[in-house]
Amino acid sequence: MIRISFRARLLLLFIGLAGGVLLVTLVAVTFATDKQAELTVERELAVSERVLGELLKRRGEQLEQAAQVLADDFGFREAVASGDQATLVSAMVNHGDRIGTQLMALYSVNGEELASTHQLSPGTDFSLLRGVRLIDGELFQLVTVPVRAPDVIAYATLGFVIDDQLADGLKQLTNTDLTFFDSQGQRALASSLAGPMQRELLEAVSQEQVNQWLTENELAGHLSRFNTVELLVSTSRSDATQAFQTLRTQYLGFGLATLLVALMLAIATARYFSQPLARLTQAADALRRGRYDAPLNLQRKDEFGQLGATFDTMREAISEREQRIVYQLEHDLLTGLPNRESFYKQLNERLAQKQSGVVVVLNIMRFRSLNDRLGQSFGDQVLQQVAQRLRDSFAEGCFIARLASDEFVVLCDSDQAEDIKSSLKALQRTQWRIGEASYRIEFRSGAVRFPEFGAEVDVLLRRGQLAAQLARSEKQLLADYQQGSDESYLRRLQILQALPDAIVNRKLQLHYQPKMDCGTGQVNGAEALIRWQHEQLGVIRPDEFIPLAEQSGDILRVTRWVCQAALDQQQYWLEQGIDIQMAVNLSALDLQADDFAEFIATELRARHLSPTKLTLEVTESAVMADLEKAQKRLKELRELGCKIALDDYGTGYASLAQLKHLPLDKLKLDQSFIRGLDSDANDRIIVQSTLSLAHELKLQTVAEGVEEQAAWRLLRQMGCDTLQGYYFSRPLAAVEFEQWLKNEAPRFTNQNKKAITNE
């Protein structure tokens, strides 16, 4: 792209304005002069035509008078009356010589020639013979008068010849050319044109291209007709417009002179403005490149001087602001430590220089809980003190940065690796005083060496975080990264990436685990449990991908797919005569979705299913995530007619006070209490009290995790309503479930009858 300087643009502006005015004026003058020239040409042609007409008129009057004198001559009339041929000829010749006529003729009233200098066309009405006529190949102006004695006894015709001499004379008067020619264009009868031009004209006439001939010869002309004779009045356009051409030339010269003056003025003005602007541009460019040490100092009293002073002030302010911005970009504003950007830069430099060292990722235990309970201000003070203690605890050569929230990172050389653990222990033993109180703060950290375990910043940081997670799970202060420990992380990442496709393309499956009536041993329901078999990842357990789906938000689509698939299966079973209760699990996010109840209602209506045949199971933790919203959503679902079950009761955070306010129909005892029921007295006490409490609250009870007949017997004695567990069946695919109902389910009914009989 071409860059044009301000000076050049200013010059172009001046020249453009002056040139534009000159051009517009020149166009206007040209248009006006062309129009006036055309009018002048037309005026000359019109004048020439009037002059010719006036000339012919005068000559006609002269001929008329001469002819009348001849016709009134007594001797001439006597000669006509007596038929004296010699007298007639003598009188006509003498009269013609006296007035200078070239044609004289005398005819009787019957058209008989009495005397004539030229042969006229037979059959001519001589009483009307006048005007311009072609006679014997010559062009004449004729007049005819009657000879009376006293009646008309003859007609006398006199004529002046129209020739080149007449045309030349008229040209001298009017500066226009006259050309008389016959209508077929065979020859010119009278013309002021030169011989070659006459021939060109006759050729153009024969081809009916007179206008083209005029244009080619830069002529203007008018064409008129006299009987069988054509008249062309023509004049030179260049001669007629010469004065206007001169005027345009003079104006153009004046305009160019004006343009030259404008150019000189523009150069002077541009120099006056461009010099300070050029210095300002150079200073701005230096500022763009980061040079802030060059003052402008225009030393002018005008607006440019004020602009220069303002620019210098701005330069100083930008320099200070940039220093602050650079610091803020590279440091955490709360703690004053370098930030993630600085850490990446520092570690990349060490990796590029092939240095070795250790990256330690440090997390504050339960920081979010502290922040939520004691306030953000308290959390900020903790972070500030931790940052200061990290500076004090680690060697001077270590690089310390804050990555995010409660996560810090320490970058040390290899020879400082031995001091890291002792520095962390010293930090752990520190008493933390925030305000007026003392607190104990614990840390978990993970260390990864480079370049042994990675030569990229993101890889090292991820592996350091994995080591910190290991330290958290093992309740250690520091854990080293172990080769291959990030495979689970990569697997989780692959699961997250594959889950949306599995939902859309229905690669998930449902298995159904039967629910048994505790008193009769009959099947009264089934719980829909999701399964996923991936082509590359193999079997993915629900406890592996469901938490990831909850983190990513895909759990909403998973739950809705489960509901649709389970209701489709329930509809099919009803059509096959299998009438059982269907149970579906919900997540915390499902209870927060405002349209979930409407979704369930729509799906039930679409399949003509009764809401009372659907049980929606929610965990205590899901309810407690947002108790108010959970109560509202469960109330909507229960009003719809669905049954609500609280799953995994006893392992969450629900209290008895909260339990009585939840719109529940069923209470599911967690399997951790059921598995030791036969051998652990405490479990029996907990289960018995829970069943009694549930029945007092008018809730049905479900015990999951039943794996032995002895547990069934004890639960029947305690009054449990429904059983679920591997003793009866593991979760089965739909076809397998149908076969189990047919082949295995009756066995438990019979077994229960025998057990009751034996008791």
C-alpha positions in Angstrom: 0.0 0.0 0.0 1.4 3.4 -1.0 1.9 5.8 1.9 1.5 9.5 1.1 3.1 12.1 3.4 1.1 14.9 4.9 3.1 17.4 2.9 2.3 15.6 -0.3 -1.4 15.4 0.6 -1.4 19.1 1.4 0.2 19.8 -2.0 -2.3 17.5 -3.7 -5.1 19.3 -1.8 -4.1 22.7 -3.0 -3.4 21.6 -6.6 -6.6 19.6 -6.5 -8.7 22.5 -5.4 -7.1 24.9 -7.9 -7.1 22.4 -10.7 -10.7 21.4 -9.9 -11.8 25.1 -10.0 -9.8 25.5 -13.3 -11.2 22.4 -14.8 -14.8 23.2 -13.8 -14.4 26.7 -15.2 -12.7 25.4 -18.4 -15.6 23.0 -18.9 -18.1 25.7 -18.4 -16.3 28.1 -20.7 -15.8 25.3 -23.3 -19.5 24.5 -23.1 -20.5 28.1 -23.4 -18.2 28.9 -26.2 -19.1 25.8 -28.1 -22.8 26.7 -27.8 -22.1 30.3 -28.8 -19.9 29.2 -31.7 -22.7 27.0 -32.9 -25.1 29.9 -32.6 -22.6 32.0 -34.5 -22.4 29.5 -37.3 -26.1 29.2 -37.5 -26.4 33.0 -37.5 -23.9 33.3 -40.4 -25.7 30.7 -42.4 -29.1 32.5 -41.7 -27.6 35.9 -42.7 -26.2 34.4 -45.9 -29.5 33.0 -46.8 -31.2 36.3 -46.1 -28.6 38.2 -48.2 -29.1 35.7 -51.1 -32.8 36.1 -50.8 -32.6 39.9 -50.7 -30.2 39.9 -53.7 -32.5 37.7 -55.7 -35.4 39.8 -54.7 -33.7 43.0 -55.8 -32.7 41.4 -59.1 -36.2 40.2 -59.5 -37.6 43.6 -59.0 -35.1 45.0 -61.5 -36.1 42.4 -64.1 -39.7 43.1 -63.4 -39.3 46.8 -64.1 -37.3 46.1 -67.2 -39.8 43.6 -68.5 -42.6 45.9 -67.8 -40.9 48.8 -69.7 -40.5 46.5 -72.7 -44.1 45.3 -72.5 -45.4 48.9 -72.3 -43.3 50.1 -75.3 -45.8 51.1 -78.1 -43.6 50.1 -80.9 -42.9 46.7 -79.2 -46.6 46.1 -78.8 -47.3 47.1 -82.5 -44.6 44.7 -83.6 -46.1 41.9 -81.4 -49.5 42.6 -82.8 -48.4 42.8 -86.4 -46.0 39.8 -86.1 -43.0 41.8 -87.3 -40.3 39.3 -86.4 -37.4 41.6 -87.2 -38.7 44.4 -85.1 -39.4 42.1 -82.2 -35.9 40.7 -82.2 -34.3 44.1 -82.5 -36.3 45.5 -79.7 -35.6 42.6 -77.4 -31.9 42.6 -78.1 -31.6 46.3 -77.6 -33.5 46.1 -74.4 -31.6 43.1 -73.1 -28.3 44.7 -73.8 -29.4 47.8 -72.0 -30.4 46.1 -68.7 -27.8 43.2 -69.0 -30.1 40.2 -69.2 -28.8 37.0 -70.6 -32.2 35.4 -71.4 -35.2 37.0 -73.3 -38.2 35.2 -74.7 -41.6 36.2 -76.2 -44.5 33.7 -76.5 -48.0 34.1 -77.6 -50.9 33.3 -75.3 -51.1 30.0 -77.0 -47.5 29.1 -76.1 -46.1 29.8 -79.6 -42.6 31.1 -79.6 -42.4 34.5 -81.1 -38.7 35.3 -80.3 -36.3 33.7 -77.7 -32.6 33.6 -76.9 -33.0 30.1 -75.3 -35.1 27.1 -75.9 -37.7 26.8 -73.2 -39.4 23.5 -72.4 -42.5 22.9 -74.5 -45.8 22.9 -72.7 -44.6 25.5 -70.1 -47.2 27.9 -68.8 -45.4 31.1 -69.6 -47.7 33.2 -67.6 -46.2 31.6 -64.5 -42.6 31.4 -65.6 -40.6 33.2 -62.9 -38.1 32.6 -60.1 -35.0 30.4 -60.3 -35.2 28.0 -63.2 -32.8 25.6 -65.0 -32.9 26.6 -68.8 -30.8 24.8 -71.4 -28.4 23.6 -68.7 -27.9 27.1 -67.2 -29.5 28.6 -64.0 -31.5 31.7 -64.4 -33.6 34.1 -62.3 -36.7 34.7 -64.4 -39.6 37.2 -64.5 -42.6 37.1 -66.9 -44.9 40.0 -67.7 -48.0 40.1 -70.1 -48.0 42.2 -73.2 -51.4 43.9 -73.5 -53.0 45.7 -76.5 -55.3 46.2 -74.5 -55.9 42.5 -74.0 -53.0 40.1 -73.3 -51.5 39.2 -76.7 -48.2 37.7 -75.5 -45.9 37.0 -72.6 -42.3 38.5 -72.3 -39.8 36.6 -70.1 -36.5 38.1 -69.0 -33.7 36.4 -67.0 -30.4 37.0 -65.2 -28.0 34.1 -65.2 -26.9 32.7 -61.8 -23.3 31.6 -62.1 -20.0 31.2 -60.2 -19.4 35.0 -60.4 -22.7 35.6 -58.4 -21.7 32.9 -55.8 -18.2 34.4 -55.4 -19.7 37.9 -55.0 -22.0 36.7 -52.3 -19.1 34.9 -50.5 -17.2 38.2 -50.4 -20.2 39.8 -48.7 -21.1 37.0 -46.2 -18.0 34.8 -45.9 -20.1 31.8 -46.8 -20.1 29.5 -49.9 -23.1 29.1 -52.2 -23.5 26.0 -54.3 -26.4 25.5 -56.7 -26.7 22.0 -58.2 -29.3 19.8 -59.8 -31.3 17.5 -57.6 -29.6 14.4 -59.0 -26.2 15.8 -58.1 -24.8 15.5 -61.6 -23.2 18.9 -61.8 -22.8 22.2 -60.0 -24.6 25.0 -61.7 -23.1 27.8 -59.7 -20.6 27.6 -56.8 -18.0 29.5 -54.8 -16.3 26.3 -53.8 -13.1 25.2 -55.3 -13.2 22.6 -58.0 -12.1 19.6 -55.9 -14.6 20.4 -53.2 -17.4 20.8 -55.8 -16.7 17.2 -57.0 -16.6 15.9 -53.5 -19.9 17.6 -52.8 -21.6 16.2 -55.9 -20.3 12.7 -55.0 -21.7 13.1 -51.5 -25.1 14.3 -53.0 -25.3 11.3 -55.2 -24.7 9.0 -52.2 -27.1 11.1 -50.0 -24.2 11.8 -47.5 -24.2 15.6 -47.6 -24.1 15.9 -43.7 -21.2 13.5 -43.5 -19.3 15.5 -46.1 -19.9 18.7 -44.1 -18.6 17.0 -40.9 -15.5 15.6 -42.6 -14.6 19.0 -44.0 -15.5 20.8 -40.8 -18.3 22.8 -42.4 -21.7 23.8 -41.4 -24.4 24.2 -44.0 -28.1 24.6 -44.8 -29.7 22.8 -47.8 -32.7 24.3 -49.6 -34.5 23.7 -52.8 -35.5 25.9 -55.8 -37.9 23.9 -58.0 -35.5 21.2 -59.4 -32.4 23.0 -58.2 -30.7 22.4 -54.7 -28.9 25.2 -52.9 -26.2 24.5 -50.2 -25.1 27.5 -48.1 -22.0 26.4 -46.2 -19.3 28.0 -44.1 -16.2 26.8 -42.2 -16.7 26.0 -38.6 -13.1 26.7 -37.6 -13.3 30.1 -39.2 -16.5 30.9 -37.4 -15.2 29.6 -34.0 -11.7 31.0 -34.3 -12.4 33.8 -31.9 -13.8 31.4 -29.3 -10.8 29.0 -29.7 -8.6 32.0 -29.0 -10.6 32.8 -25.9 -10.3 29.3 -24.6 -6.5 29.2 -25.2 -6.1 32.5 -23.4 -8.2 31.2 -20.5 -6.2 28.0 -20.3 -3.0 30.0 -20.2 -4.4 32.1 -17.4 -5.5 29.0 -15.6 -2.1 27.3 -15.8 -0.5 30.5 -14.5 -2.9 30.5 -11.6 -2.2 26.8 -11.0 1.5 27.5 -10.9 1.0 30.3 -8.3 -1.2 27.9 -6.3 1.5 25.3 -6.4 4.1 27.7 -5.1 1.8 28.8 -2.4 1.0 25.2 -1.5 4.7 24.3 -1.3 5.3 27.2 1.1 2.3 26.4 3.2 3.1 22.7 3.3 6.6 23.4 4.4 5.3 25.6 7.2 3.0 22.9 8.4 5.0 19.7 7.6 8.2 20.6 9.4 6.7 20.5 12.9 4.5 17.6 11.9 7.5 15.6 10.6 9.2 16.1 14.0 6.0 15.0 15.8 5.8 12.0 13.5 9.4 11.0 14.2 8.9 11.5 18.0 5.7 9.4 17.8 7.5 6.6 15.9 10.3 6.6 18.5 7.5 6.4 21.1 6.0 3.4 19.3 9.4 1.7 19.3 9.6 2.2 23.1 12.0 5.1 23.2 10.8 7.6 25.8 14.1 9.6 26.3 13.8 12.0 23.3 12.0 15.2 24.1 10.4 17.1 21.2 11.2 20.8 22.0 9.5 22.5 19.0 10.3 25.9 20.3 7.3 27.6 18.7 4.7 30.0 20.0 1.8 28.7 18.0 -0.5 25.7 18.2 2.2 23.4 17.1 4.3 24.5 20.0 1.4 23.8 22.4 1.0 20.4 20.7 4.7 19.6 21.1 4.6 20.5 24.8 1.5 18.3 25.3 3.2 15.5 23.4 6.2 15.6 25.7 3.9 15.5 28.7 2.0 12.5 27.2 5.4 10.8 26.5 6.4 11.0 30.1 3.0 9.8 31.2 3.0 6.9 28.8 6.5 5.9 30.0 5.3 5.8 33.6 2.1 4.0 32.7 3.9 1.4 30.6 6.3 0.6 33.4 3.2 0.0 35.6 1.5 -2.1 32.9 4.6 -4.2 32.3 4.8 -4.8 36.0 1.1 -5.7 36.3 1.3 -8.0 33.3 4.1 -9.9 34.9 3.0 -9.8 38.5 0.0 -10.8 40.7 -1.4 -7.5 42.0 -2.6 -9.1 45.3 0.6 -10.8 46.4 3.2 -8.9 44.4 4.6 -12.3 43.1 5.3 -13.0 39.5 2.2 -14.4 37.7 1.6 -17.3 35.4 2.9 -15.3 32.4 6.2 -14.6 34.1 6.5 -18.3 35.2 6.0 -19.5 31.6 8.6 -17.0 30.4 11.1 -18.0 33.1 10.7 -21.7 32.6 10.8 -21.4 28.8 14.1 -19.6 29.1 15.6 -22.3 31.3 14.3 -25.0 29.0 15.8 -23.2 25.9 19.1 -23.0 27.7 19.0 -26.8 28.4 19.1 -26.2 32.2 17.8 -28.7 34.7 15.7 -28.0 37.8 12.6 -28.7 39.8 9.0 -27.3 39.5 7.1 -27.4 42.7 3.3 -26.8 42.6 1.9 -25.8 46.0 -1.8 -25.7 47.1 -3.3 -24.4 50.3 -5.6 -27.0 51.8 -9.3 -26.1 52.3 -8.6 -22.5 51.1 -12.0 -22.2 49.5 -13.7 -23.2 52.7 -11.8 -20.6 54.6 -12.6 -18.0 52.0 -16.3 -18.8 52.1 -16.6 -19.0 55.9 -14.4 -16.0 56.9 -14.8 -13.8 53.8 -12.7 -12.8 50.8 -10.8 -10.2 52.7 -9.5 -12.9 55.1 -8.6 -15.1 52.1 -6.6 -12.2 50.6 -4.6 -11.7 53.8 -3.8 -15.4 53.8 -2.5 -15.3 50.2 -0.4 -12.2 51.0 1.2 -13.9 54.0 1.8 -17.1 52.2 3.5 -15.2 49.4 5.8 -13.4 51.8 6.6 -16.6 53.7 7.5 -18.4 50.4 9.9 -15.6 49.6 11.5 -16.0 53.1 11.5 -19.8 53.1 13.1 -20.6 49.8 16.6 -19.8 48.6 17.3 -16.6 46.8 17.8 -18.4 43.4 14.3 -19.9 43.4 11.7 -18.3 41.3 8.3 -18.0 43.1 5.0 -17.2 41.3 1.3 -17.3 41.9 -0.6 -19.3 39.2 -4.2 -18.9 40.3 -6.4 -18.7 43.4 -4.5 -20.7 46.1 -2.0 -22.3 43.7 1.7 -21.2 43.9 4.7 -22.5 42.0 8.4 -22.6 42.9 11.1 -23.0 40.3 14.5 -24.1 41.6 17.8 -25.3 40.1 18.8 -28.9 40.5 21.3 -28.2 43.2 18.6 -26.6 45.3 16.3 -29.7 45.1 17.5 -31.0 48.5 16.4 -27.8 50.3 12.9 -27.8 48.9 11.4 -30.3 51.4 13.0 -28.6 54.4 11.7 -25.3 53.2 8.2 -26.7 52.8 8.4 -28.2 56.3 9.4 -24.9 57.8 6.5 -23.3 56.0 4.1 -26.0 57.3 5.2 -25.4 60.9 4.7 -21.7 60.7 2.0 -20.2 62.9 -0.3 -17.9 60.8 -1.7 -14.8 62.5 -4.5 -13.1 60.7 -5.8 -10.1 62.5 -6.2 -11.0 66.2 -6.3 -14.8 65.8 -3.8 -17.5 65.0 -4.6 -20.2 62.4 -2.9 -23.4 61.2 -2.7 -23.7 57.4 -1.7 -26.9 55.7 -0.2 -27.3 52.3 0.0 -30.0 49.6 2.7 -29.9 47.0 3.9 -31.8 44.0 7.4 -31.8 42.5 8.5 -32.7 39.0 12.1 -32.6 37.6 13.0 -31.2 34.2 14.1 -32.1 31.6 13.8 -35.8 32.8 9.9 -35.6 33.0 9.2 -33.0 30.4 10.6 -30.3 28.2 7.4 -28.2 27.8 6.0 -25.8 30.3 2.4 -27.1 30.1 3.5 -30.7 30.4 5.6 -29.9 33.5 2.9 -27.8 35.1 0.3 -30.5 34.6 2.6 -33.2 36.0 3.4 -31.0 39.0 -0.4 -30.6 39.6 -0.9 -34.4 39.3 1.9 -34.9 41.9 0.1 -32.3 44.2 -3.1 -34.3 43.8 -1.3 -37.4 44.8 0.1 -35.7 47.9 -3.5 -34.6 48.7 -4.9 -38.1 48.4 -2.1 -39.6 50.5 -2.1 -36.7 52.9 1.5 -35.9 52.4 3.3 -32.5 52.3 5.2 -33.3 49.2 4.9 -35.9 46.5 7.2 -36.5 43.5 5.9 -37.0 40.1 6.0 -40.7 39.0 6.4 -41.8 35.4 3.0 -42.7 33.9 0.9 -41.1 36.7 -0.7 -38.7 34.2 -2.3 -41.6 32.2 -5.4 -41.3 34.3 -5.5 -37.6 33.5 -5.2 -38.3 29.8 -7.9 -40.9 30.1 -10.3 -38.4 31.8 -9.5 -35.9 29.0 -10.3 -38.5 26.4 -13.6 -39.4 28.2 -14.6 -35.7 28.3 -13.9 -35.4 24.5 -15.7 -38.6 23.6 -18.8 -38.0 25.8 -20.7 -35.5 23.6 -20.4 -37.8 20.6 -21.6 -40.8 22.7 -24.7 -38.8 23.7 -25.5 -37.6 20.2 -24.9 -40.9 18.5 -26.6 -43.0 21.3 -23.5 -45.0 22.1 -24.5 -45.2 25.7 -26.6 -48.2 27.0 -29.0 -48.8 29.8 -28.9 -51.9 32.1 -31.7 -52.6 34.5 -31.4 -54.0 38.1 -34.5 -55.6 39.5 -36.2 -54.4 42.7 -37.9 -57.0 44.9 -40.8 -56.8 47.3 -39.2 -57.7 50.6 -42.3 -59.4 51.9 -43.3 -61.5 48.8 -40.1 -61.8 46.8 -41.9 -60.6 43.7 -40.4 -58.0 41.3 -42.0 -54.6 41.7 -39.5 -52.4 39.8 -36.2 -51.8 38.1 -33.5 -49.2 38.3 -32.1 -47.9 35.0 -28.3 -47.8 35.3 -26.1 -46.3 32.5 -23.3 -48.2 30.9 -20.7 -47.1 28.2 -18.5 -49.4 26.1 -16.0 -47.2 24.1 -14.1 -48.5 21.0 -10.7 -47.4 22.2 -11.2 -46.8 25.9 -13.0 -50.0 26.6 -15.6 -50.2 29.5 -16.0 -46.8 31.1 -17.7 -47.1 34.5 -20.4 -44.7 35.6 -18.4 -43.6 38.6 -15.7 -42.6 36.1 -17.6 -40.6 33.6 -20.6 -39.3 35.5 -18.4 -36.9 37.7 -16.7 -35.7 34.6 -20.1 -35.1 32.9 -21.2 -33.1 36.0 -18.1 -31.0 35.8 -18.5 -30.3 32.0 -22.3 -29.8 32.2 -22.9 -32.7 29.8 -24.8 -34.5 32.7 -28.0 -32.6 31.7 -28.0 -34.2 28.3 -27.0 -37.6 29.8 -29.9 -37.6 32.2 -32.4 -36.6 29.6 -31.1 -39.4 27.3 -31.4 -41.9 30.2 -35.0 -40.7 30.9 -36.0 -41.1 27.3 -34.4 -44.5 26.9 -35.8 -45.8 30.2 -39.3 -44.6 29.4 -39.1 -46.1 25.9 -38.2 -49.4 27.5 -41.0 -49.1 30.1 -43.5 -48.4 27.3 -42.3 -51.5 25.4 -42.6 -53.7 28.5 -46.1 -52.5 29.2 -47.0 -53.5 25.7 -45.5 -56.9 26.5 -47.5 -57.2 29.7 -44.6 -56.4 32.0 -45.9 -53.7 34.5 -43.1 -52.6 36.8 -41.9 -49.3 38.4 -39.0 -47.6 36.6 -36.4 -45.7 38.6 -34.0 -43.1 37.1 -31.2 -41.3 38.9 -30.9 -37.4 38.8 -27.9 -35.2 39.4 -27.6 -31.9 41.2 -27.6 -30.0 37.9 -30.9 -31.6 36.9 -32.5 -30.3 40.0 -31.4 -26.8 39.1 -32.8 -26.9 35.6 -36.0 -24.8 35.5 -37.5 -26.8 32.6 -36.8 -30.3 33.9 -40.3 -31.0 35.3 -41.9 -29.9 32.0 -39.4 -32.2 30.2 -40.5 -35.2 32.2 -44.2 -34.3 31.7 -43.7 -34.0 28.0 -41.9 -37.4 27.7 -44.6 -39.2 29.8 -47.4 -37.7 27.7 -45.7 -38.7 24.5 -45.6 -42.4 25.6 -49.0 -42.4 27.4 -47.3 -43.5 30.6 -48.6 -42.8 34.2 -46.3 -40.6 36.2 -46.9 -42.8 39.2 -44.9 -45.6 37.5 -41.8 -43.4 37.4 -39.4 -43.0 40.4 -36.8 -40.3 40.3 -33.9 -40.9 42.7 -31.7 -38.1 44.0 -28.7 -38.3 46.4 -28.3 -36.3 49.6 -25.4 -34.4 48.1 -27.4 -33.5 45.0 -30.2 -32.1 47.2 -27.8 -30.2 49.5 -26.0 -28.5 46.6 -28.8 -26.1 46.4 -31.5 -27.0 48.9 -34.0 -24.3 48.0 -34.0 -25.1 44.3 -34.0 -28.9 45.0 -37.1 -28.5 47.2 -38.9 -26.5 44.5 -38.0 -28.9 41.6 -38.9 -32.1 43.6 -42.2 -30.5 44.6 -42.9 -29.9 40.9 -42.1 -33.5 40.0 -44.1 -34.9 42.9 -47.1 -32.7 41.9 -46.8 -34.2 38.4 -47.3 -37.6 40.0 -43.8 -39.0 40.0 -42.3 -40.8 43.0 -39.3 -39.2 44.7 -36.6 -41.4 46.4 -33.7 -40.1 48.4 -30.7 -42.3 47.4 -27.6 -43.3 49.5 -29.2 -42.1 52.7 -26.8 -41.9 55.6 -23.7 -41.0 53.6 -24.5 -37.3 52.8 -25.2 -34.1 54.6 -29.0 -34.3 55.1 -30.2 -33.8 58.7 -33.5 -35.0 60.1 -34.7 -31.4 60.2 -34.1 -31.0 56.5 -35.5 -34.5 55.7 -38.9 -33.7 56.9 -39.2 -30.7 54.6 -38.3 -32.7 51.4 -41.2 -33.9 49.2 -40.1 -37.6 49.4 -41.9 -40.9 48.8 -39.0 -43.4 49.4 -35.8 -43.6 51.3 -33.0 -45.8 50.0 -30.5 -47.1 52.6 -26.9 -47.0 51.4 -25.4 -50.4 50.7 -22.5 -49.7 53.2 -25.0 -50.4 56.0 -26.6 -53.5 54.4 -23.4 -55.5 53.5 -22.4 -55.9 57.2 -26.0 -56.3 58.5 -25.6 -60.0 59.4 -22.3 -59.6 61.2 -22.3 -56.0 62.6 -24.7 -55.1 65.4 -24.2 -51.4 64.9 -25.3 -51.7 61.3 -28.4 -53.5 62.4 -29.2 -50.7 64.9 -28.7 -48.0 62.3 -30.8 -49.8 59.7 -33.6 -50.6 62.2 -33.8 -47.0 63.5 -33.7 -45.7 59.9 -36.5 -48.0 58.8 -38.6 -47.0 61.9 -38.0 -43.3 61.2 -39.0 -43.7 57.5 -42.2 -45.5 58.3 -43.1 -42.9 60.9 -42.6 -40.3 58.1 -44.8 -42.4 55.8 -41.9 -43.2 53.5 -41.4 -46.5 51.7 -37.9 -48.0 52.3 -35.5 -49.5 49.8 -32.4 -51.4 50.8 -29.7 -51.7 48.2 -26.6 -53.9 48.3 -28.4 -57.1 49.4 -25.9 -59.9 48.6 -26.9 -62.6 51.0 -30.1 -64.4 51.9 -29.4 -63.7 55.6 -29.6 -59.9 54.9 -33.0 -60.5 53.2 -34.3 -62.3 56.2 -33.2 -59.6 58.6 -34.6 -56.8 56.5 -37.9 -58.7 56.2 -38.1 -58.9 60.0 -37.2 -55.2 60.3 -40.1 -54.3 58.0 -38.2 -53.1 54.9 -40.4 -52.6 51.8 -38.1 -53.2 48.8 -34.7 -54.9 48.2 -32.1 -54.5 45.5 -28.7 -56.2 45.1 -26.5 -58.8 43.5 -28.2 -61.6 45.5 -31.1 -61.2 43.2 -29.3 -60.0 40.0 -26.7 -57.8 38.7 -27.8 -54.9 36.3 -28.9 -56.6 33.0 -29.4 -55.5 29.5 -33.1 -55.2 28.5 -33.2 -58.6 26.7 -31.4 -60.3 29.6 -33.7 -58.7 32.1 -36.7 -60.1 30.3 -35.2 -63.6 30.4 -34.4 -63.2 34.1 -38.0 -62.2 34.8 -39.1 -65.3 33.0 -36.6 -67.8 34.3 -35.2 -66.6 37.6 -37.7 -64.2 39.3 -40.2 -67.0 40.2 -37.4 -68.8 42.2 -37.2 -65.9 44.7 -40.9 -65.9 45.3 -40.9 -69.6 46.1 -37.8 -69.2 48.2 -39.4 -66.4 50.2 -42.5 -68.6 50.9 -40.3 -71.4 52.2 -38.4 -69.0 54.4 -41.6 -67.6 55.9 -42.9 -71.1 56.5 -39.7 -72.1 58.3 -39.7 -69.0 60.5 
